[in-house]
Amino acid sequence: MPPSPEIHGPNVPSGLQNDILRFVEERQDRLVALTRELIRMDSQNKPPFGAERACQMWIAERLQACGLHPEVYELQEVVGLREHPLYHPGRDYTGRPNVAARRLGTGGGRSLLLSGHIDTVPTGTQNWTRDPLGAQVEGNRIYGRGANDMKAGIATNLFVMECIAAMGLPLAGHLLFESVVDEEFGGSNGTLAGRLRGYNADAAILSEPSSLRVCPAQRGGRTAHITFRAAGGILQGGLFPAGTVPQLTHFLANVGSFAKQRATVPPHGMYFAHVDHVPVTVTKVFTAPWGFSEPITVPETAQVELYWQLMPGETQDAVERQFFTWLRELIESAPETYPAMPEVSLPIRWIPGSFTARAEDVVQELSACASRVLGREPNISGIEGPCDLFILQDGFQIPSAIWGAKGGNTHAADEYVEIESLIRAAQTLLLFVAQWCGPAHRSQV
């Protein structure tokens, strides 16, 4: 791995740095309030539909209060969206608008996009101990669906826009804000629409939860639904049939062999420190509904959701060929167990890994601002899962990094974000906006 450029402090006057950090500290209650208000508004994504509109209209109102002129636009209005090679069909965008705004700079500076998605995964049937839409505060945590992924990130971006207006902070470069729909379940069409609508910049910050790390890379992801079938019932010539249980048992016992094959893929430089750089995970197993409303019998079908991640640079053809070869060889190795090949569907779009080089200005200068706030150099590494970063980086060649707060139980019950990290994320982001868009054009950190 080549040596990394040395990270110095941000090229913003020390007095202004102190003013920025103090300004955020004094208004932290506003940041918490924005986060809680967004959590309280349902914006669950349940493909092909979503419920993002109320949040988006509320965000547009807040942007207007900052003196901006937000655009609320429907995805179906975006010219060239459905024809673009990165567009993924199968979603209904009726009443699911994006919202975006520009704060124009005085000229001569670099432009910056603050991006994020407003949709959340469903609350699901998991055992929540708190109201998923309650935005309950306990100690250092705010609980609720989307608290970490990523209502806190949208709130941080919106808070920064408010702070710039309230401080009268002069910016040479344009600052763009967007809140997009349909990121979850491999959507990404909202982020694609923003690019085609013209909300592009010299660099972008995606405010996904990075745990106060600078993450210029994402792993890709692939999801497969695998269905096994067998005869059911319980009385067949004196024998008690096994149904799909032997198939399911054999498959689950051998998933590790696929994981070992995947582990031979060399790690990208952003993932050298990750213990498992290309994890393979069983995310769902289903045979039949539970309870006495169903007969006692062996399952005739069994379904497995298998999810695996991949490194930047891996191609769809190569990764899928590896999976289908492994599956075919597994089934053919046990013909007495499998009467036929299982059915396989790929329900979510192919999401590639992507990255911006560590030496890029956006990575180095964001890291310098984080160092000033945290009192230490931040970890610079790839984030553990896929998101919309690839649209920015690969689709439109915008140098980009993920920066956001720390939380937990993401996509699970009792999801939360940590308030202290939310404040540090906002201080860093506001300082970085001053650094990137400010009068010090193309300064070296």
Buried (B, 14 or more C-beta within 10 A) or exposed (E): EEEBBEBEEBBBEEEBBEBBBEBBEEBBEBBBBBBBBBBBBBBBBEBBBBBBBEBBBBBBEBBEEBEBEBBBBBBEEBEEBEEBEBBBEEBEBEBBBBBBBBBEBEEEBBBBBBBBBBBBBBBEEEEBEBBBBBBBBEEEBBBBBBBBBBBBBBBBBBBBBBBBBEBEBEBBBBBBBBBBBBBBBBBBBBBBBBBBBEBBBBBBBBBBBBBBBBBBBBBBBBBBBBBBBBEBEEEEEEEEBBBBBBBBEBBBEBBEEBBEBBEEBEBBBBBEEBEBBBBBEEEEEEBBEEEEEEEEEBBBBBBBBBBBBBBBEBEEEEBBEBBEEBBEEBBEEEEEBBEEEBEEEEEBBBBBBBBBEBEBBBBBBBBBBBBBBBEEBBBBBBBBBBBBBBBBBBBBEBBBBBBBBBBBBBBBBBBBBBBEBBBBBBBBBBBBBBBBBBBBEEBEB
